[in-house]
Amino acid sequence: MLQRLPKQGGVGTAAASKCPVSTIIWILAAWVLLFQVYTTLYPPPTALTHPKNRVRSIIRYTEYEEPEFNRLPLPPNRNGKKRRPDYIEEFWSSSHKRQIYFPNKSSAIDPLTNNEDDRFYFHPGREWHDSQGRPIQAHGGGILYIPETRTFYWYGENKDGRTYHISKHSTARVDVIGINCYSSTDLWLWKNEGIVLKADERNVSSDLHVSKVVERPKVIYNDKTRKYVMWMHIDNANYSKASVGVAVSLKPEGPFKYLGSAQPHGFDSRDMTVFKDGDGTAYIIYSSEGNSELHVTVLAEDYLGFRNIMSRVLVHGYREAPAVFKHRGLYYMITSGCTGWAPNTALVHSAESMLGSWQLMGNPCVGGNEELRDTTFFSQGTFVLPLPGIPDMFIFMADRWNPYDLRDSRYVWLPLTMDGPADEPLEDVFEFPLWSRVSIHWYQKWKLPQDWDKVQI
């Protein structure tokens, strides 16, 4: 508690008027220092212009169209009052809603048919075609960027097969086809490099047999071995194997050679991702203990196994689909709840170390209506892509799953920005704010800044 100071005299007395000039100077200097520290940590958005190899803030180049579902009324309850809807139940029972979230194929993003005015625009939820006019099949995937060739490689699940259920209460599935790879230099026009890790149609005991589960592939490059390493979720049809598998290639476009699967440190592993830090250390992050917590494990130097370092995080959180990125020396992780193919609310956590502790920051979704924000824009995150040469800007990649027809699942790509300090102190943390607010912005139509891909890195 503050100690009450004795009175020094009434107003206008000599004692009250005495205020050392040096004290005032030190107070002003302290305020200036605090202001400089704050503006260093949280500078205003940089407005950079071409041709000096600069790019403006992504928000200045986005175009927004009011989505139709922003105008949908809340359904009344039995008393005639508007109620908070069960979004998922309403989606399954409403063909109108499904048409909104899964627009007609005639509206597809297609480089062969789109007019010039629509080129390079992302339309979250629309079907997306590759350079040959075929729907892109790269679900649950991630992107690897090769600076030397300024090329992006997008790896993901090929779900271009029949959707079915093994039993009445089992989850929807498609037989394993393999892992697809697409390449691009602008993130909009994608060339199909083919299936880089193929399913095994003969050996029933193989992890890659068509009857198994191969999900969420992620690829990182090992600078020492000069190999491309792919990690993925490996399971059987009833999800009881709960392992991670690894494959390697000498080229980013494959083919990849499958090496086998394991449970890291003996723990079950389902939804997963990998993250390579700036010093070359790589981590695998996966849901474990029946999806009740996440584990962060350090990969071996060659990225083909595990070091004896593991941290249990978000214990009792029941989170999956982790997507990790780094910003100004701090780590951020976006996850979803565990609701199968149905979307739910995203949460973002942050940490000063990949091994934790991880602090809750809240729902990063901004814009749209309540339904969109509560369901991660009716999608599930899979990866966060840093934009090369453009600090503070990322792309949030997500899947809008269609359990009726998994091959028709769509992609939701949206700009993710770091918008100054967090809205509120992190749980159990009270110190000068170092964490930036993570914002995933909803746009029905948007594109990257002009000439962003020409920025010198």
N, C-alpha and C positions, 0 to 999 in steps of 0.2 A: 504494500500500500504506500501511497505517497505521504510523506511527512508534512504536516501542516506547518508552514513557515510563520514565525512571529511577525506581527505587524511592524512595519518600519516607519510608520507615521502616516498622516492623512494625505489626501491629494494635495499636491502643490508644495509639500514640504521638501526640504533639501535632500532628505534621505531617499524619498521616492523618485526624485529627479535624477539621481546618480545612476547612470547605466554606462559602464565602460565601453568605449568605442571598439576595443579589441574583441569584446564578447559579441557585438553585433556583426563584426567582420567574420568571425569564426562561424557564426550561425549561417550567414549568407553563403560562405564558402562550402559549408556542409550541404546546403540545399542544392547548390550548383553541381557538386560532386555526385549527389544522388540522381539528379536529373541526367547527367552525362552517362552514368552507369545504366540507367533505365533505357535511354535512347540507344545505347550501344547494343543492349540485349534485345530490344524491340524497335528496330528502325521502322519508319513508315514504308509502305510498299514502294519499291523502286520503279520509276517510270523510265525504262530504257528504250532507246530508239535505234532503228536500223538507219544508216548502214554502219554504224560504229560497233557492229556486232552486239547490239543490245536489243532487248525485247521488253515490251510493256507488260504490265500486270495482266495475268490471264483473264481477270474479270473484265477488263476493258475491251477484250476481244470476243467475249461470249455474247451470244444472242439468245434471248429467252422468249419462249412462247408459252403462254398460260396453258397447262395441260387440261384436257377435258375432265379428268377425274378430280381436279380441284373444285369443280362446280357441282359434283355429285352431292345430293343432300344426304344427311345422316338418316338412316331408317328409323321410323318411330317405334316405340315400344307399345305395349298393350294399353298404356294410359294415354297414348297419343303424343307423348313427349319424346323429344329426340334423345337417343341414347348413344353411348360409345359403342360402335359396332364391333363384332367379332370379324375382323378383316379377313381372316383366312376362311372361315366358314362362309362368309358372304362371297368370297372369290370362287370357292368350289361350286356354290349353288347358283351363281350368276353368270350366264353366258355373256351378258353385257360387260361385266367387269373383265372377263377373260379377253374380250376383244380389245379392251382399252390397254391392258397390260401386255398383250401379245398382238400387236397391230397386224393387219392383213399383210400377206407376203408381197402384195403389190407396192407397199411402201418401203420395201427393203433398201438398205444402203448398198448400192450396186455400182461399182466403178464403170461398168460397161453401159449402163443405161441412165445413170444420174446426169442431170444437166450441169453445166459449168457452175451455175449459181449455188448448187447444192454440194459441190465437191469439198472434201475435207471437213464436212460437218459430221459430228457424232450425234446420233439419235438414240439415246438409251432405250432399250426394249425392242427396237426394230430388228428384224432379221438383217444380218450383216454378211455380205458376199465377199469372196476373195477376188483376185485379179482375173480369174476365169469365170466369174459370175456364179460360183457355187457357194452355198452357205458355209461359213467358217465353223469348223468343229474343233474347238480348243477350250473345253469347259474345265473349270476348276484349276486353271493354269496360272502361269507366271511368265514374265518376260526377262530375257537376258540381253543386255546391250553390249555390243562390241565396239569400243571407241575407235579402233584402227580403221574399221570399215564403215563406221557410223550407221551400223545396221542393228535393228532390233529383231530378236527371235522370240516368237510367242509359242510356248509349249502348252498343250492341254489335251484333255480326254476327247477321243473321238466317240461320240454317242450316236452315230448315224446308223442305228439299228432299231429293232422292234422293242418297244417298252412292254414289259410283262411283270407278273408277280409269281414268285415260286410257290407261295401259299396265300391263303386268304388274308392273313394279317402281316405278310412280309412287305417290305418297302419296294417301291417300283425300281426296276433295274433294266439295263441293257447289257447284253453279253459283251465281254471285253473285245474291242477291235484293235486298240493300240493307242499310242501317244502321237498326236500330230504335231508338226512344226510348221510355222509360217514365218516369213521374213518380210521386213519392211524398213524403209528409211524415213517414213513420215508418219507412221502409226495409224494411217488411214487405209492405204492401199497395201494389201497383204498377198504375198505370193505363197502358194501352198508348196512346201518342201517335201510333203508326203508323210507317211507314217514312219517315225524314226525309232519306235520301239513297238514291234508287232506282237499281237496275241499269238499264243500257241494253240493250234486247233487239235493237236493230237495227244500230247502228254497231259493227262488229267491231273497229275501230281505237280505240274509246273505252276509257279505263282502267276504266270501270264496266261494260263489256260482260259479259254473263252468263258468258262463258268465261274471264274473268280471275280475279284474286285480290284481294279487298278485306278487310283484316284489321285487328284491334286499333285501332278508332277511339277517339280521346280528344278531349274538347272543353274548351277554356278560354275565358274571357271577357276581352276587351280593354277595359279601362276607358276608354281614350282614344278609340277608334273606336266603342265601344259595340256591338261585333259579337261573335258567338259563332264561334269558330274551331275547326274539326275537322281534326285530322291523322290519317292512317291509313297503313298499309302497302299499297302498290300493287304488284302483280306480274302476270306472266302465268302460264299453267298450269304451266310447268316452272320457275318461280321464277328466271328469268334477268333479268327487268327490274329487280328489287330497288330500288324507289324509294319515296318517300313522297309522298302526295297531300294536298291541302288543299282545304277547302270552308268557306264562311261562311254565316251566317244572322243575321237581325236579332232572332230569337226563339229561346229555348232549345229549343222544341219543333219548330223548323224551319218550312218546309223549308230544307235547306242547298243552296247553289249550289256546284257543283264547279268549281274554278279550274284544276286541272292537277296534274302530278306532276314530280318532279325527284329526282336523286341529290345529297344534300347535299355540296357541295364536290367533286363528282365521285366520291364513294365509294358503293359498293353499300349498300343499307339494307333490312333485313328486319324482324324483330320490333322494335317501337318503342313509346315512350310520350312524353308531354309532361309538363312540370312548370312551374308558375307560382310564382315565389318571392314573398315578401311585399312586395318593392319593385316588383313588376310585371314584372321580367325573366322571360322564358320560355325554356325549353330543350326541345330535342327530343333524345331519347336512343335510339340504335338500334344493332342488331347490324350489324357491317360486316366487310369483309375475309374473306368466306366464313364469317361468324359466329365468327371467331377472336378478335374484340375488340369492345368497345363504343365508340361515339363520342358525345360530348356536344357539341352545337352550340347556340349562342345564337341565338334567333329574332330577326327584325327587330322594330322597335318596334310595327308593326302585326300581328305574329305570322304574316304571310303569306309570309315568306321567311327567309333566313338572314343573320346577320351574319358577318363574316369572323373568327369566333372558334370554334375547335373543339379539343377535347381527346380524345386516344385513351386509353382506360382499360381495365383488365382485359385487357391485351394477352396473347395466347396463352391466355386463360381459357376460350374457347369457351362463352360464356354468352349467353342470350337471354331474352325475356319480362321486360324490366326493369320494376320498379315502384318509384317514388321517393317518399319523403316526408321531412318535416323535423320535427325535435324539438329544442327548446331551442337553436336556432341551428346545429345540426349536421344533415347530410344522410345519409340512409340509402337503400340500394338493394337490393332483393331480386330475384334472378335465378334462372333455371333453367338446367340443362344443355341441350345440343342433341341431343335424342333423338326428334324428330318429335312424334307424338301421344302417345308413351309418357311417363309421368311419371318424374321423377328427383329428386335431392336439391337442395333450395333452398339458396342461400347468401346471406348478407347482408354488404354492405360499407358502410363509412361514410367520410365525408370532411368537412372543414371548409369546402370550397368545392365547388360543383357540377362545377367543372372538375378536381377532384382535388387531391392524389392520394387514391385510394380504397383503404381498408385492409380486409382480410378479417376478418370477425368470426365466421364459421362458420355452421352450420345453425341457423336460428331455431326449428325445429319442436319443440314440447314436448308430451309426453303421448302416449297411444295406445301401440301396440307399435312394434317396430323397423321393420316393414314400412311403417307409416304415416309414421314420421319420415323414412325413407330415400326416400320417394316424394312428399314434400310433401303427405301425406294423400291420396295417389293423385290429384294434381291439378297444375296449372301456374298460377302466379300471373299476374295481369293488372293489379291496381291495389291501392293501399293508401289507404283512405278515412279522413281525420281526422274524429272525431266533434265537431261544432260545440259549443263551450262546455265540452267535457270534455277537459282536458289529459291527456296521457300515454296516451290510449286511441284505438285505431284499429280498423278492420275490414280484414282481409286478404281480398281477393277473388280467387278462383281458378276455373279451369274443370277439370272432370273429363271429359276428352275421351273420346268413344266412337267410335273409327274405323270400327266396323262400321255405325254409324248416327249420323252427326254431329248430326242434329237432336235426338237423345236425349242429347247431352252435358249434364252436370249442373253445378250451381254449388256451390262450397265456400266459404262465408263463415265466418270464424272471428275471434274477438277477438285483436287484437295489442296487447301491452302493453310498456311500457318498464320493466323490472324491476330498476332499480339498475345498478351498474357491470357492465361486461363480465366474462365468466368468466375471461378471460386477456388479457394485453397484446396489442394489435393488432400485426400483422407490421410489423417495422422501426420500431416506435414504442415509446419508453420515456419516459413522462412521467406526471404526475399524471392519473389516469383521468378523462376527460371524457365518454367514450362510455357510453351506457346499453345494457344487454343487451336485444336485440330478441327477444321471445317470442311465437310464434304458438301458441296453446293449442288442443289438440284437444278438442272436445266433440261428442258425437253429437246433443245437443239443448241449445240455449242461447237466451237472449234478452237484449236490452239492459236496462239498469236502468230501473226504473219511472219514468215521467215524465221520461225523459232528454231528450225532444224539447221539453220546456217550459222548459229551462234558458235563462236570459237570456244572450245572447251580447254 
